[in-house]
Amino acid sequence: MAHARAGDSARPLLLAVDRDPALLERVEGELTRAFGSDFRIRGELTADEAVRTLERAHARSAAVAVVLVDHALDPDDRRDVLDAARRLHPDARRAMLVPWGAWASREAARTILSAVAVGGVSYYVLKPWTSRDELFHRTVAEFVQEWSRSDATTLREVVVVAGRESARAAGVRSLLVRNGIPHAFRERGTALADDAERAVRDRGHDLTGVDVLVTMPALGGTVLRDPSDVEIAEAWGVPTSLGQEAGDRSFDMVVVGAGPAGLAAGVYGSSEGLRTLVVEREAIGGQAGSSSLIRNYLGFSRGISGAELAQRGYQQAWVFGAHVLLMREVVALRRLAEGGGFELDIADVGTVTARAVVLATGVSYRRLGVPELETLSGAGVFYGASVSEAHAMTGRRAVVVGGGNSAGQAVLHLARYCAHVSLVIRAASLEAGMSQYLVDAIAAADNITVLTGTEVVGGGGEGWLEHVVLRDRSSGAEHKERCDGLFLMIGAQPRTDWLPEEVRRDVRGFLLAGMDAVTDGTWPRDRPPRPNESTLPGVFAVGDLRSGSVKRVASAVGEGSVVVSQVHECLAEGDA
């Protein structure tokens, strides 16, 4: 429908497919009106023409940003277009075009939900019903923004240049992803990396022997050569120390951990007038921050990455006045004199005091324990979802180990880029530990293999992972599988060994709270403990750290918000 014009080949494509010529013309018109100056707009009436358009773009190495497909298209035709988009342009955002009022149709709902469940589309877009339909513009703009964040050629706020096999570069990318810092990775030896290094050298910087180069165009071109995590965070403006604005070191509430539960406590505590400090030893968002897509969190119908959700929580806490300290570890907790609150020692920062403490340190992934693979940690072996590695895995083979939702999300994300992904689980089926929508999506992907009743027992490579050894748990048979990236999510354990003996744990190290604190037999007060109160009055446990907790983001956020009312009660009664 749309005709090419000079300069079109250099602009990313927005493709719409609709069998109704009048509706397609309206969609094209609205796309042109809102995005025509920066994007090439094209509409096709048939699936065959749409697939040919995608193939031509791929042959020219032209970017495709968004593909919109009419939900009423023949199912086979619709699948052909979406499959071609996913295969040829994995970064492109795919969405279903539906007319206004389609929510009244059960058939339309089933079509959309089925496509979302198997990863065919991200969500749906309501067709424009009039000219200058701003809702349509806004929805497509959100897809365009998501695409721009994943497009490797887009100028980014932070640029990392390193060799593909640099273990430190993998750590830097993970740090940036989990702290919600937008960035791009340029593999050394490529044209984009050469351009970045040339620009840095032209400014007088010596790059001799530099393993990892980090530049920050958004911050006036700041250049960091082989920086530490703290140097990167401070350059970006992430607080790692208590500055002048923190004033004295006495707080109403100190929250240890900035995962979903800790951030929620920080937001609600600071918004309700408590002088609040949140301390996080690694990255904002905790384990949830490494999830590529959380789709079952209320209010985010298209899903949201764990890093973005955490970044939004951090910004809320900051706006309400919470003090947030990142990449710093609380190493000790002590009760002061009766009724006097608590002291906490923070490594490289010093001591702070709190009238109440909320423990929200979450959990850490268990280690595999295979020596030859542990030596390759960061060099092809990654713990956690590590979605930052997806681009580097383009065209390669990956193995994911784990049967939970985080593993399922990681598999689907990696499958967008990898030639093949194997999911290895010890259980007999995925359904035992994974949400059904993820099970369905994995089953529908043609480049994912699920290996049940299997475990990783070996592997190796010269400087970078090249293969893993898998064992069938029932027969004992072993086989070697070529592998460029091993992603491990094999269970979690709490980090509670730094806490005093008065804070009691269950047999697995999770904190006892509420009625569990009573049944332990060490509760020291005549009153019952509050629902999230630990065996040490005035110290609360929320999120994954609490014994018996539901390991879900929504549950952690709920506990983090509710615990603030319990802290208020504690402070009002002076009964810590």
Residue pairs with C-beta under 8 A, 6 or more apart in sequence:
1 21
1 24
1 25
1 28
1 42
1 43
1 44
1 45
2 28
2 32
2 40
2 41
2 42
2 43
4 40
8 40
9 40
9 60
9 62
11 38
11 39
11 40
12 38
12 39
12 40
12 62
12 63
12 64
12 65
12 147
12 151
13 39
13 40
13 41
13 42
13 53
13 57
13 62
13 63
13 64
13 65
14 31
14 35
14 39
14 40
14 41
14 42
14 65
14 66
14 68
14 140
14 144
15 42
15 43
15 44
15 50
15 53
15 54
15 64
15 66
15 67
15 68
15 85
16 24
16 27
16 28
16 31
16 41
16 42
16 43
16 44
16 68
16 97
17 24
17 43
17 44
17 45
17 46
17 47
17 50
17 67
17 68
17 69
17 70
17 73
17 81
17 97
18 24
18 27
18 43
18 45
18 70
18 73
18 97
18 127
19 45
19 46
19 70
19 72
19 73
20 70
21 45
23 70
23 99
23 127
24 43
24 44
24 45
25 43
26 127
26 128
26 131
27 43
27 68
27 97
27 127
27 128
28 41
28 42
28 43
29 131
30 128
30 131
30 132
30 133
30 136
30 137
31 39
31 41
31 140
32 41
33 131
33 132
33 137
34 137
34 140
34 141
35 41
35 140
35 141
35 144
39 65
39 144
42 53
44 50
44 53
46 77
47 73
47 74
47 77
47 78
47 80
47 81
50 67
50 69
50 81
50 84
51 80
51 81
51 84
54 64
54 67
54 81
54 84
54 85
54 88
54 89
55 84
55 88
56 62
57 63
57 64
57 88
57 89
58 88
58 89
63 89
63 91
63 151
63 153
64 85
64 88
64 89
64 91
64 92
65 92
65 93
65 143
65 144
65 147
65 148
65 151
66 92
66 93
66 94
66 95
66 140
66 143
66 144
66 147
67 81
67 82
67 85
67 89
67 92
67 93
67 94
67 95
68 95
68 96
68 97
68 125
68 140
69 78
69 81
69 82
69 94
69 95
69 96
69 97
69 121
70 78
70 96
70 97
71 78
71 96
71 97
71 98
71 102
71 108
71 111
71 112
71 124
73 81
75 111
78 115
79 120
82 94
82 115
82 120
82 121
83 120
85 92
85 94
86 92
86 94
86 119
86 120
86 416
90 394
90 416
90 417
91 147
91 150
91 151
91 152
91 416
92 147
93 122
93 143
93 144
93 146
93 147
94 120
94 121
94 122
95 121
95 122
95 123
95 124
95 125
95 143
96 111
96 112
96 115
96 121
96 123
96 124
96 125
97 124
97 125
97 127
98 108
98 112
98 124
98 125
98 126
98 127
99 126
99 127
99 129
100 126
100 127
100 129
102 108
102 109
102 124
102 126
103 109
112 121
112 123
112 124
114 120
115 121
116 122
116 123
117 437
117 440
117 441
117 444
118 440
118 441
118 443
118 444
118 445
119 412
119 415
119 441
119 444
119 445
120 444
122 143
122 146
122 302
122 303
123 301
123 302
125 136
125 139
125 140
125 143
126 135
126 136
126 139
127 136
128 136
142 302
148 154
149 182
150 391
152 184
152 185
152 192
152 391
153 192
154 184
155 217
156 182
156 183
156 184
156 217
157 181
157 182
157 183
157 216
157 217
157 218
157 219
158 176
158 181
158 182
158 183
158 184
158 214
158 215
158 216
158 217
158 218
158 236
159 183
159 184
159 185
159 186
159 196
159 214
159 215
159 216
159 217
160 169
160 172
160 173
160 176
160 183
160 184
160 185
160 186
160 212
160 213
160 214
161 185
161 186
161 188
161 193
161 196
161 197
161 212
161 213
161 214
161 215
162 168
162 169
162 172
162 185
162 187
162 188
162 211
162 212
162 213
163 169
163 187
163 188
163 189
163 211
164 187
164 188
164 392
164 464
165 379
165 380
165 463
165 464
166 211
166 212
167 377
167 378
167 379
168 211
168 212
168 226
168 378
169 185
169 211
169 212
170 378
170 379
170 382
170 386
170 388
170 389
171 229
171 378
172 212
172 214
172 227
172 229
172 232
173 183
173 185
173 388
173 389
174 290
174 382
174 384
174 386
174 388
174 389
175 181
175 229
175 232
175 233
175 283
176 183
176 232
176 388
177 183
177 289
177 290
177 307
177 387
177 388
178 282
178 283
178 284
178 285
178 289
178 290
178 307
178 310
179 233
179 236
179 238
179 283
179 284
179 289
179 307
179 311
179 326
180 284
180 285
180 289
180 307
180 308
180 310
180 311
180 314
181 236
181 238
185 388
185 391
185 392
186 192
186 193
186 196
187 193
187 392
188 197
196 213
196 215
197 207
197 213
199 215
200 207
200 213
200 215
200 223
201 207
203 221
203 223
205 223
205 225
207 213
207 225
210 225
210 226
211 226
212 225
212 226
212 227
213 223
213 224
213 225
214 223
214 224
214 225
214 227
214 232
214 235
215 221
215 222
215 223
215 224
216 222
216 223
216 224
216 235
216 236
219 235
219 236
219 237
222 235
224 231
224 232
224 235
227 235
229 327
230 240
230 327
233 240
233 326
233 327
234 240
238 326
238 327
239 323
239 324
239 325
239 326
240 325
240 326
240 327
240 328
241 325
241 328
241 349
242 249
242 323
242 325
242 349
242 350
242 352
245 323
246 277
246 323
249 350
249 351
249 352
249 353
250 275
250 352
250 353
250 354
251 275
251 276
251 277
251 323
251 352
251 353
251 354
251 355
252 269
252 274
252 275
252 276
252 354
252 355
252 356
252 567
252 571
253 265
253 269
253 274
253 275
253 276
253 277
253 354
253 355
253 356
253 357
253 358
253 564
253 567
254 276
254 277
254 278
254 279
254 330
254 342
254 344
254 352
254 354
254 356
254 357
254 358
255 262
255 265
255 266
255 269
255 276
255 277
255 278
255 279
255 357
255 358
255 360
256 262
256 279
256 330
256 344
256 357
256 358
256 359
256 360
256 361
257 278
257 279
257 280
257 286
257 359
257 360
257 361
257 362
257 543
257 545
258 266
258 278
258 279
258 280
258 283
258 284
258 285
258 286
258 310
258 314
258 324
258 326
258 360
259 285
259 286
259 287
259 288
259 289
259 310
259 360
259 361
259 362
259 543
259 544
259 556
260 285
260 286
260 288
260 309
260 310
260 313
260 543
260 553
260 556
260 557
260 560
261 360
261 362
261 542
261 543
261 544
261 545
261 556
261 557
261 559
261 560
262 278
262 280
262 286
262 358
262 360
262 361
262 362
262 542
262 543
262 560
263 278
263 284
263 285
263 310
263 313
263 314
263 316
263 317
263 557
263 560
264 313
264 556
264 557
264 558
264 559
264 560
264 561
265 276
265 278
265 358
265 360
265 542
265 560
265 561
265 563
265 564
266 276
266 278
266 313
266 317
266 322
266 324
266 560
267 313
267 316
267 317
267 320
267 322
267 561
268 560
268 561
268 564
269 276
269 322
269 358
269 564
269 567
270 276
270 317
270 320
270 321
270 322
271 320
272 564
272 568
274 564
274 567
274 568
274 571
276 317
276 321
276 322
276 323
277 322
277 323
277 324
277 325
277 352
277 354
278 317
278 322
278 323
278 324
278 325
279 325
279 328
279 329
279 330
279 344
279 346
280 286
280 324
280 325
280 326
280 327
280 328
281 327
281 328
281 329
281 330
282 327
283 289
283 326
284 307
284 310
284 311
284 313
284 314
284 326
285 306
285 307
285 309
285 310
285 311
285 313
286 310
286 362
286 544
287 362
287 363
287 364
287 365
287 384
287 406
287 492
287 544
288 294
288 306
288 309
288 310
288 553
288 556
289 306
289 307
289 310
290 306
290 307
290 384
290 385
290 386
290 387
290 406
291 305
291 306
291 385
291 387
291 405
291 406
291 409
291 410
292 305
292 306
292 385
292 387
292 390
292 409
292 410
292 412
292 413
293 303
293 304
293 305
293 409
293 412
293 413
294 300
294 303
294 304
294 305
294 306
294 309
294 409
294 553
295 302
295 303
295 437
296 435
296 437
296 552
296 554
297 303
297 304
297 309
297 553
297 554
298 554
300 309
305 387
306 385
306 553
309 553
314 324
317 324
318 324
325 346
325 349
328 346
328 347
328 348
328 349
329 346
329 347
330 344
330 345
330 346
330 347
330 498
331 345
331 346
331 347
331 498
332 343
332 344
332 345
332 498
333 342
333 343
333 344
333 357
333 498
333 499
333 500
333 503
333 539
334 342
334 343
334 344
334 500
335 341
335 342
335 500
335 502
335 536
335 538
336 342
336 343
336 353
339 574
339 576
341 353
341 354
341 355
341 356
341 538
341 576
342 353
342 354
342 355
342 356
342 357
342 538
342 539
342 576
343 351
343 352
343 353
344 351
344 352
344 353
344 354
344 357
345 351
346 352
355 538
355 570
355 571
355 576
356 538
356 539
356 540
356 567
356 570
356 571
356 576
357 538
357 539
357 540
358 539
358 540
358 541
358 542
358 560
358 563
358 567
359 499
359 503
359 511
359 534
359 539
359 540
359 541
359 542
359 545
360 541
360 542
360 543
360 545
360 556
360 560
361 494
361 495
361 496
361 545
362 494
362 543
362 544
362 545
363 492
363 493
363 494
363 495
363 544
363 545
364 492
364 493
364 494
364 495
365 383
365 384
365 488
365 489
365 490
365 491
365 492
366 490
366 491
366 492
366 493
367 374
367 383
368 374
368 381
368 401
368 456
368 488
368 490
370 456
370 457
370 458
370 459
372 458
372 459
372 460
373 381
373 456
373 458
373 459
373 460
373 465
373 468
373 486
374 381
376 459
376 460
376 461
376 464
376 465
377 383
379 461
379 463
379 464
379 465
380 461
380 464
380 465
380 466
380 483
380 484
380 485
380 486
381 459
381 465
381 486
381 488
382 389
382 485
382 486
382 487
382 488
383 488
383 489
384 406
384 487
384 488
384 489
385 406
385 407
385 409
385 410
385 413
385 487
385 489
386 410
386 487
387 410
387 413
389 485
389 487
390 413
390 414
390 416
390 417
391 417
392 485
393 414
393 417
393 418
393 484
393 485
394 417
394 418
395 417
395 418
395 419
396 418
396 419
396 484
396 485
397 418
397 419
397 420
397 421
397 422
397 481
397 482
397 483
397 484
397 485
398 414
398 418
398 420
398 421
398 422
398 483
398 484
398 485
398 486
398 487
399 421
399 422
399 423
399 424
399 456
399 468
399 481
399 483
399 485
399 486
399 487
400 407
400 410
400 411
400 414
400 421
400 422
400 423
400 424
400 487
400 488
400 489
401 407
401 423
401 424
401 425
401 455
401 456
401 486
401 487
401 488
401 489
401 490
402 410
402 425
402 488
402 489
402 490
402 491
403 425
403 426
403 427
403 430
403 432
403 433
403 434
404 433
404 434
404 489
404 551
405 434
405 435
405 438
406 489
407 423
407 425
407 434
407 487
407 489
408 423
408 430
408 434
408 435
408 438
408 439
408 441
408 442
409 438
410 487
410 489
411 421
411 423
411 442
411 448
412 438
412 441
412 442
412 445
412 448
414 421
414 485
414 487
415 421
415 445
415 447
415 448
418 447
418 485
419 447
420 447
420 448
420 449
421 447
421 448
421 449
422 448
422 449
422 450
422 451
422 481
422 483
423 430
423 442
423 448
423 449
423 450
423 451
424 451
424 454
424 455
424 456
424 470
425 433
425 450
425 451
425 452
425 453
425 454
426 453
426 454
426 455
426 473
427 433
427 452
427 453
428 452
428 453
429 452
430 438
430 439
430 442
430 450
430 452
431 439
442 448
442 450
443 450
451 470
453 472
453 473
453 474
454 470
454 471
454 472
454 473
455 470
455 471
455 473
456 468
456 469
456 470
456 471
456 486
456 488
457 469
457 470
457 471
457 478
458 468
458 469
458 478
459 465
459 467
459 468
459 469
459 483
459 486
460 466
460 467
461 467
464 484
465 483
465 484
465 485
465 486
466 482
466 483
466 484
467 480
467 481
467 482
467 483
468 480
468 481
468 483
468 486
469 478
469 479
469 480
469 481
470 478
470 479
470 480
470 481
471 477
471 478
472 478
492 544
492 551
493 508
493 509
494 505
494 508
494 509
494 510
494 511
494 544
494 545
496 503
496 505
496 509
496 510
496 511
496 545
497 509
499 511
500 536
502 522
502 535
502 536
503 511
503 534
503 535
503 536
503 539
504 511
504 512
504 517
504 520
504 522
504 534
504 535
505 511
505 512
505 547
506 512
506 516
506 547
508 547
510 545
510 546
510 547
510 548
510 549
511 534
511 541
511 545
511 546
511 547
512 520
512 534
512 535
512 541
512 547
513 529
513 531
513 532
513 533
513 534
513 540
513 541
513 546
513 547
514 529
514 530
514 531
514 532
514 533
515 528
515 529
516 547
516 548
517 523
517 529
517 533
517 534
517 535
518 528
518 529
520 535
522 535
523 529
523 535
524 535
524 537
525 537
525 575
527 575
529 535
529 537
530 540
530 566
530 569
530 570
531 562
531 566
532 540
532 541
532 542
532 546
532 559
532 562
532 563
532 566
533 539
533 540
533 541
533 566
533 570
534 540
534 541
537 570
537 575
537 576
538 570
538 575
538 576
540 563
540 566
540 567
541 547
542 556
542 559
542 560
542 563
543 549
543 555
543 556
543 559
543 560
544 551
544 556
546 559
549 555
549 556
549 559
570 576
